[in-house]
Amino acid sequence: MNYRANVGQALSRTKVIDLHTHLYPPTFGSPLTGDQNGLMLYGIDELLNFHYIAAEYFRVSDVTPADHFKLSPWMQAERIWRALFVERSPNSAACRPTPSNR
C-alpha cells in the first residue's frame, strides 16, 4: 500500500469527536432538557454566548465581564446580539457567516 492508501484507511476507521466546538451528542445530556450536569447546549442564546463571541463583545462594550455574567443567559445574548450584529458589523471569524450558512 502507498502512503495515501494507508492514511485513507486509517481515517476511515477512526472515530472523530470535536470537543473544542462544543458540538456534543445528545447522549451527553443537556441542561435545556433537565439534565443539570449535561454538556450539550443549543439554541441562539447559547450560540451568542459562546466564549469567542462574548470576548469580541467585551472589546466593544463598556460592560465588565463580572457585570455581564450577573445577567441571565437571555439578557447576555440580547446584549451581544445588539452590540455585534445590530450596532456594528462583527470583526471576528466567529461572528462572520460561512458559505454554508449564508
OpenMM code with the backbone's topology and positions (N, CA, C; nanometers):
from openmm import Vec3, app, unit

residues = "MET ASN TYR ARG ALA ASN VAL GLY GLN ALA LEU SER ARG THR LYS VAL ILE ASP LEU HIS THR HIS LEU TYR PRO PRO THR PHE GLY SER PRO LEU THR GLY ASP GLN ASN GLY LEU MET LEU TYR GLY ILE ASP GLU LEU LEU ASN PHE HIS TYR ILE ALA ALA GLU TYR PHE ARG VAL SER ASP VAL THR PRO ALA ASP HIS PHE LYS LEU SER PRO TRP MET GLN ALA GLU ARG ILE TRP ARG ALA LEU PHE VAL GLU ARG SER PRO ASN SER ALA ALA CYS ARG PRO THR PRO SER ASN ARG".split()
positions = [
    Vec3(0.0831, -0.1199, 0.0000),
    Vec3(0.0000, 0.0000, 0.0000),
    Vec3(0.0867, 0.1251, 0.0000),
    Vec3(0.0353, 0.2264, -0.0617),
    Vec3(0.1082, 0.3522, -0.0584),
    Vec3(0.0628, 0.4374, 0.0607),
    Vec3(0.1335, 0.5448, 0.0820),
    Vec3(0.1065, 0.6336, 0.1957),
    Vec3(-0.0372, 0.6838, 0.1942),
    Vec3(-0.0845, 0.7302, 0.0787),
    Vec3(-0.2205, 0.7840, 0.0671),
    Vec3(-0.3247, 0.6779, 0.1046),
    Vec3(-0.3054, 0.5577, 0.0591),
    Vec3(-0.3992, 0.4497, 0.0900),
    Vec3(-0.3967, 0.4163, 0.2394),
    Vec3(-0.2776, 0.4145, 0.2994),
    Vec3(-0.2670, 0.3861, 0.4432),
    Vec3(-0.3383, 0.4927, 0.5260),
    Vec3(-0.3149, 0.6197, 0.4922),
    Vec3(-0.3798, 0.7288, 0.5654),
    Vec3(-0.5305, 0.7227, 0.5457),
    Vec3(-0.5743, 0.7018, 0.4237),
    Vec3(-0.7176, 0.6921, 0.3955),
    Vec3(-0.7827, 0.5793, 0.4732),
    Vec3(-0.7164, 0.4657, 0.4788),
    Vec3(-0.7696, 0.3511, 0.5528),
    Vec3(-0.7763, 0.3815, 0.7032),
    Vec3(-0.6711, 0.4433, 0.7562),
    Vec3(-0.6703, 0.4777, 0.8995),
    Vec3(-0.7802, 0.5785, 0.9310),
    Vec3(-0.7965, 0.6780, 0.8458),
    Vec3(-0.9003, 0.7784, 0.8704),
    Vec3(-1.0403, 0.7196, 0.8617),
    Vec3(-1.0605, 0.6281, 0.7707),
    Vec3(-1.1946, 0.5698, 0.7560),
    Vec3(-1.2338, 0.4844, 0.8768),
    Vec3(-1.1366, 0.4400, 0.9548),
    Vec3(-1.1658, 0.3586, 1.0739),
    Vec3(-1.1594, 0.4385, 1.2037),
    Vec3(-1.1286, 0.5678, 1.1954),
    Vec3(-1.1090, 0.6494, 1.3147),
    Vec3(-1.2343, 0.7264, 1.3494),
    Vec3(-1.2787, 0.7125, 1.4728),
    Vec3(-1.3920, 0.7892, 1.5215),
    Vec3(-1.3411, 0.9283, 1.5619),
    Vec3(-1.4043, 1.0311, 1.5107),
    Vec3(-1.3623, 1.1681, 1.5372),
    Vec3(-1.4665, 1.2371, 1.6257),
    Vec3(-1.4209, 1.2967, 1.7337),
    Vec3(-1.5070, 1.3742, 1.8230),
    Vec3(-1.4456, 1.5122, 1.8360),
    Vec3(-1.5226, 1.6138, 1.8022),
    Vec3(-1.4749, 1.7516, 1.8062),
    Vec3(-1.5181, 1.8150, 1.9379),
    Vec3(-1.4319, 1.8111, 2.0388),
    Vec3(-1.4661, 1.8664, 2.1693),
    Vec3(-1.4513, 2.0173, 2.1750),
    Vec3(-1.3665, 2.0734, 2.0927),
    Vec3(-1.3424, 2.2167, 2.1016),
    Vec3(-1.4639, 2.3004, 2.0652),
    Vec3(-1.5405, 2.2598, 1.9667),
    Vec3(-1.6547, 2.3411, 1.9250),
    Vec3(-1.7778, 2.3173, 2.0109),
    Vec3(-1.7701, 2.2278, 2.1060),
    Vec3(-1.8799, 2.2017, 2.1974),
    Vec3(-2.0016, 2.1429, 2.1271),
    Vec3(-1.9789, 2.0723, 2.0178),
    Vec3(-2.0871, 2.0052, 1.9476),
    Vec3(-2.0947, 1.8623, 1.9997),
    Vec3(-2.1588, 1.8454, 2.1123),
    Vec3(-2.1656, 1.7157, 2.1769),
    Vec3(-2.2909, 1.6403, 2.1329),
    Vec3(-2.2851, 1.5081, 2.1368),
    Vec3(-2.4029, 1.4302, 2.1003),
    Vec3(-2.5090, 1.4384, 2.2106),
    Vec3(-2.6349, 1.4125, 2.1754),
    Vec3(-2.7431, 1.4167, 2.2751),
    Vec3(-2.7191, 1.3254, 2.3954),
    Vec3(-2.6402, 1.2201, 2.3781),
    Vec3(-2.6125, 1.1291, 2.4894),
    Vec3(-2.5339, 1.1960, 2.6020),
    Vec3(-2.4741, 1.3131, 2.5756),
    Vec3(-2.4019, 1.3863, 2.6799),
    Vec3(-2.4986, 1.4599, 2.7722),
    Vec3(-2.6256, 1.4623, 2.7392),
    Vec3(-2.7239, 1.5308, 2.8226),
    Vec3(-2.7191, 1.6813, 2.8022),
    Vec3(-2.8259, 1.7478, 2.8463),
    Vec3(-2.8338, 1.8921, 2.8295),
    Vec3(-2.9110, 1.9556, 2.9443),
    Vec3(-2.8597, 2.0665, 2.9977),
    Vec3(-2.9364, 2.1404, 3.0986),
    Vec3(-3.0699, 2.1900, 3.0427),
    Vec3(-3.0778, 2.2041, 2.9109),
    Vec3(-3.2007, 2.2525, 2.8491),
    Vec3(-3.3107, 2.1475, 2.8472),
    Vec3(-3.2752, 2.0232, 2.8760),
    Vec3(-3.3758, 1.9173, 2.8836),
    Vec3(-3.3857, 1.8595, 3.0242),
    Vec3(-3.3345, 1.9335, 3.1226),
    Vec3(-3.3479, 1.8919, 3.2615),
    Vec3(-3.2261, 1.8264, 3.3233),
    Vec3(-3.1262, 1.7909, 3.2456),
    Vec3(-3.0046, 1.7297, 3.2982),
    Vec3(-2.9072, 1.8414, 3.3345),
    Vec3(-2.9060, 1.8826, 3.4603),
    Vec3(-2.8250, 1.9973, 3.5026),
    Vec3(-2.6751, 1.9726, 3.4912),
    Vec3(-2.6346, 1.8446, 3.4793),
    Vec3(-2.4927, 1.8139, 3.4608),
    Vec3(-2.4588, 1.7898, 3.3142),
    Vec3(-2.5579, 1.8030, 3.2274),
    Vec3(-2.5362, 1.7777, 3.0855),
    Vec3(-2.4450, 1.8806, 3.0214),
    Vec3(-2.3804, 1.8420, 2.9134),
    Vec3(-2.2838, 1.9270, 2.8455),
    Vec3(-2.3351, 1.9860, 2.7145),
    Vec3(-2.4377, 1.9251, 2.6553),
    Vec3(-2.4827, 1.9701, 2.5243),
    Vec3(-2.5710, 2.0936, 2.5377),
    Vec3(-2.5286, 2.2026, 2.4765),
    Vec3(-2.6045, 2.3266, 2.4766),
    Vec3(-2.6439, 2.3576, 2.3338),
    Vec3(-2.7574, 2.4217, 2.3151),
    Vec3(-2.8012, 2.4565, 2.1807),
    Vec3(-2.8987, 2.5721, 2.1884),
    Vec3(-2.9234, 2.6314, 2.0751),
    Vec3(-3.0140, 2.7449, 2.0695),
    Vec3(-2.9381, 2.8747, 2.0462),
    Vec3(-3.0105, 2.9768, 2.0029),
    Vec3(-2.9476, 3.1041, 1.9673),
    Vec3(-2.8798, 3.1706, 2.0868),
    Vec3(-2.9388, 3.1617, 2.2062),
    Vec3(-2.8748, 3.2236, 2.3227),
    Vec3(-2.7389, 3.1596, 2.3508),
    Vec3(-2.7313, 3.0285, 2.3447),
    Vec3(-2.6042, 2.9600, 2.3698),
    Vec3(-2.5029, 2.9925, 2.2607),
    Vec3(-2.5486, 3.0033, 2.1375),
    Vec3(-2.4588, 3.0379, 2.0279),
    Vec3(-2.4017, 3.1783, 2.0465),
    Vec3(-2.4865, 3.2737, 2.0804),
    Vec3(-2.4397, 3.4109, 2.1009),
    Vec3(-2.3525, 3.4246, 2.2249),
    Vec3(-2.3741, 3.3411, 2.3245),
    Vec3(-2.2948, 3.3471, 2.4475),
    Vec3(-2.1666, 3.2639, 2.4402),
    Vec3(-2.1378, 3.2073, 2.3240),
    Vec3(-2.0149, 3.1301, 2.3056),
    Vec3(-1.8950, 3.2180, 2.3412),
    Vec3(-1.7962, 3.1658, 2.4086),
    Vec3(-1.6901, 3.2482, 2.4665),
    Vec3(-1.6121, 3.3314, 2.3646),
    Vec3(-1.5950, 3.2850, 2.2419),
    Vec3(-1.5257, 3.3671, 2.1430),
    Vec3(-1.6074, 3.4909, 2.1063),
    Vec3(-1.7371, 3.4738, 2.0963),
    Vec3(-1.8231, 3.5868, 2.0621),
    Vec3(-1.8357, 3.6811, 2.1812),
    Vec3(-1.8472, 3.6253, 2.3017),
    Vec3(-1.8524, 3.7100, 2.4217),
    Vec3(-1.7238, 3.7915, 2.4343),
    Vec3(-1.6102, 3.7324, 2.4017),
    Vec3(-1.4832, 3.8067, 2.4083),
    Vec3(-1.4840, 3.9247, 2.3119),
    Vec3(-1.5400, 3.9053, 2.1934),
    Vec3(-1.5495, 4.0169, 2.0996),
    Vec3(-1.6424, 4.1250, 2.1544),
    Vec3(-1.7498, 4.0841, 2.2178),
    Vec3(-1.8423, 4.1805, 2.2801),
    Vec3(-1.7698, 4.2650, 2.3848),
    Vec3(-1.6859, 4.2033, 2.4663),
    Vec3(-1.6144, 4.2786, 2.5699),
    Vec3(-1.5183, 4.3812, 2.5098),
    Vec3(-1.4687, 4.3554, 2.3885),
    Vec3(-1.3799, 4.4514, 2.3225),
    Vec3(-1.4527, 4.5789, 2.2810),
    Vec3(-1.5833, 4.5699, 2.2560),
    Vec3(-1.6577, 4.6871, 2.2067),
    Vec3(-1.7546, 4.7431, 2.3097),
    Vec3(-1.7617, 4.6823, 2.4257),
    Vec3(-1.8591, 4.7213, 2.5268),
    Vec3(-1.7909, 4.7810, 2.6494),
    Vec3(-1.8634, 4.8671, 2.7171),
    Vec3(-1.8151, 4.9207, 2.8448),
    Vec3(-1.8543, 4.8313, 2.9622),
    Vec3(-1.9299, 4.7275, 2.9358),
    Vec3(-1.9744, 4.6353, 3.0399),
    Vec3(-1.8581, 4.5452, 3.0804),
    Vec3(-1.8387, 4.5291, 3.2095),
    Vec3(-1.7326, 4.4396, 3.2569),
    Vec3(-1.7806, 4.2950, 3.2490),
    Vec3(-1.6885, 4.2011, 3.2330),
    Vec3(-1.7301, 4.0605, 3.2352),
    Vec3(-1.8064, 4.0256, 3.3635),
    Vec3(-1.7638, 4.0775, 3.4769),
    Vec3(-1.8318, 4.0476, 3.6038),
    Vec3(-1.9780, 4.0915, 3.5991),
    Vec3(-2.0029, 4.2123, 3.5479),
    Vec3(-2.1416, 4.2599, 3.5381),
    Vec3(-2.2198, 4.1826, 3.4326),
    Vec3(-2.1543, 4.1498, 3.3231),
    Vec3(-2.2200, 4.0751, 3.2157),
    Vec3(-2.2696, 3.9390, 3.2658),
    Vec3(-2.1837, 3.8682, 3.3384),
    Vec3(-2.2188, 3.7331, 3.3806),
    Vec3(-2.3184, 3.7291, 3.4966),
    Vec3(-2.3525, 3.8442, 3.5512),
    Vec3(-2.4607, 3.8513, 3.6503),
    Vec3(-2.5970, 3.8454, 3.5824),
    Vec3(-2.6000, 3.8750, 3.4526),
    Vec3(-2.7252, 3.8770, 3.3775),
    Vec3(-2.7697, 3.7354, 3.3419),
    Vec3(-2.8977, 3.7205, 3.3112),
    Vec3(-2.9483, 3.5914, 3.2641),
    Vec3(-2.8857, 3.5600, 3.1281),
    Vec3(-2.8771, 3.4313, 3.0912),
    Vec3(-2.8240, 3.3979, 2.9586),
    Vec3(-2.9001, 3.4682, 2.8463),
    Vec3(-3.0305, 3.4829, 2.8605),
    Vec3(-3.1090, 3.5520, 2.7586),
    Vec3(-3.0644, 3.6974, 2.7449),
    Vec3(-3.0458, 3.7668, 2.8568),
    Vec3(-3.0045, 3.9070, 2.8520),
    Vec3(-2.8614, 3.9206, 2.8013),
    Vec3(-2.7734, 3.8273, 2.8378),
    Vec3(-2.6376, 3.8286, 2.7833),
    Vec3(-2.6425, 3.8185, 2.6309),
    Vec3(-2.7200, 3.7241, 2.5808),
    Vec3(-2.7315, 3.7039, 2.4366),
    Vec3(-2.7916, 3.8265, 2.3690),
    Vec3(-2.8914, 3.8858, 2.4306),
    Vec3(-2.9552, 4.0053, 2.3747),
    Vec3(-2.8545, 4.1196, 2.3604),
    Vec3(-2.7737, 4.1414, 2.4625),
    Vec3(-2.6749, 4.2495, 2.4576),
    Vec3(-2.5660, 4.2216, 2.3545),
    Vec3(-2.5231, 4.0971, 2.3470),
    Vec3(-2.4227, 4.0595, 2.2473),
    Vec3(-2.4799, 4.0786, 2.1065),
    Vec3(-2.6018, 4.0327, 2.0840),
    Vec3(-2.6662, 4.0474, 1.9532),
    Vec3(-2.6712, 4.1948, 1.9119),
    Vec3(-2.7179, 4.2766, 2.0025),
    Vec3(-2.7323, 4.4192, 1.9710),
    Vec3(-2.5961, 4.4834, 1.9406),
    Vec3(-2.4968, 4.4565, 2.0264),
    Vec3(-2.3654, 4.5210, 2.0109),
    Vec3(-2.2898, 4.4729, 1.8872),
    Vec3(-2.2984, 4.3432, 1.8565),
    Vec3(-2.2160, 4.2882, 1.7492),
    Vec3(-2.2868, 4.2730, 1.6152),
    Vec3(-2.4175, 4.2693, 1.6154),
    Vec3(-2.4863, 4.2429, 1.4897),
    Vec3(-2.5828, 4.3534, 1.4486),
    Vec3(-2.6315, 4.4322, 1.5441),
    Vec3(-2.7234, 4.5409, 1.5115),
    Vec3(-2.6474, 4.6733, 1.5002),
    Vec3(-2.5647, 4.7027, 1.5998),
    Vec3(-2.4967, 4.8324, 1.6058),
    Vec3(-2.3686, 4.8383, 1.5235),
    Vec3(-2.3083, 4.7270, 1.4928),
    Vec3(-2.1837, 4.7255, 1.4153),
    Vec3(-2.1682, 4.5898, 1.3502),
    Vec3(-2.0819, 4.5845, 1.2514),
    Vec3(-2.0501, 4.4568, 1.1875),
    Vec3(-1.9491, 4.3826, 1.2738),
    Vec3(-1.9673, 4.2540, 1.2911),
    Vec3(-1.8710, 4.1779, 1.3707),
    Vec3(-1.7347, 4.1739, 1.3019),
    Vec3(-1.6299, 4.1641, 1.3819),
    Vec3(-1.4931, 4.1607, 1.3303),
    Vec3(-1.4360, 4.0205, 1.3206),
    Vec3(-1.4704, 3.9352, 1.4130),
    Vec3(-1.4043, 3.8052, 1.4204),
    Vec3(-1.4662, 3.7028, 1.3267),
    Vec3(-1.3882, 3.6012, 1.2968),
    Vec3(-1.4381, 3.4907, 1.2152),
    Vec3(-1.5509, 3.4176, 1.2857),
    Vec3(-1.5509, 3.4180, 1.4195),
    Vec3(-1.6564, 3.3502, 1.4946),
    Vec3(-1.7928, 3.4108, 1.4673),
    Vec3(-1.7969, 3.5379, 1.4284),
    Vec3(-1.9237, 3.6070, 1.4064),
    Vec3(-1.9611, 3.6204, 1.2596),
    Vec3(-1.8708, 3.5866, 1.1700),
    Vec3(-1.8991, 3.6041, 1.0276),
    Vec3(-1.9714, 3.4826, 0.9715),
    Vec3(-2.0611, 3.5035, 0.8749),
    Vec3(-2.1269, 3.3887, 0.8120),
    Vec3(-2.0260, 3.3115, 0.7276),
    Vec3(-2.0439, 3.1824, 0.7229),
    Vec3(-1.9613, 3.0978, 0.6376),
    Vec3(-2.0409, 3.0682, 0.5105),
    Vec3(-1.9764, 3.0190, 0.4060),
    Vec3(-2.0508, 2.9881, 0.2835),
    Vec3(-2.1688, 2.8947, 0.3073),
    Vec3(-2.1598, 2.8070, 0.4071),
    Vec3(-2.2683, 2.7109, 0.4323),
    Vec3(-2.3853, 2.7724, 0.5072),
    Vec3(-2.3706, 2.8896, 0.5714),
    Vec3(-2.4832, 2.9453, 0.6461),
    Vec3(-2.5251, 3.0827, 0.5958),
    Vec3(-2.4871, 3.1205, 0.4756),
    Vec3(-2.5288, 3.2481, 0.4177),
    Vec3(-2.6661, 3.2379, 0.3593),
] * unit.nanometer
topology = app.Topology()
chain = topology.addChain("A")
for resn in residues:
    res = topology.addResidue(resn, chain)
    for name in ("N", "CA", "C"):
        topology.addAtom(name, app.Element.getBySymbol(name[0]), res)
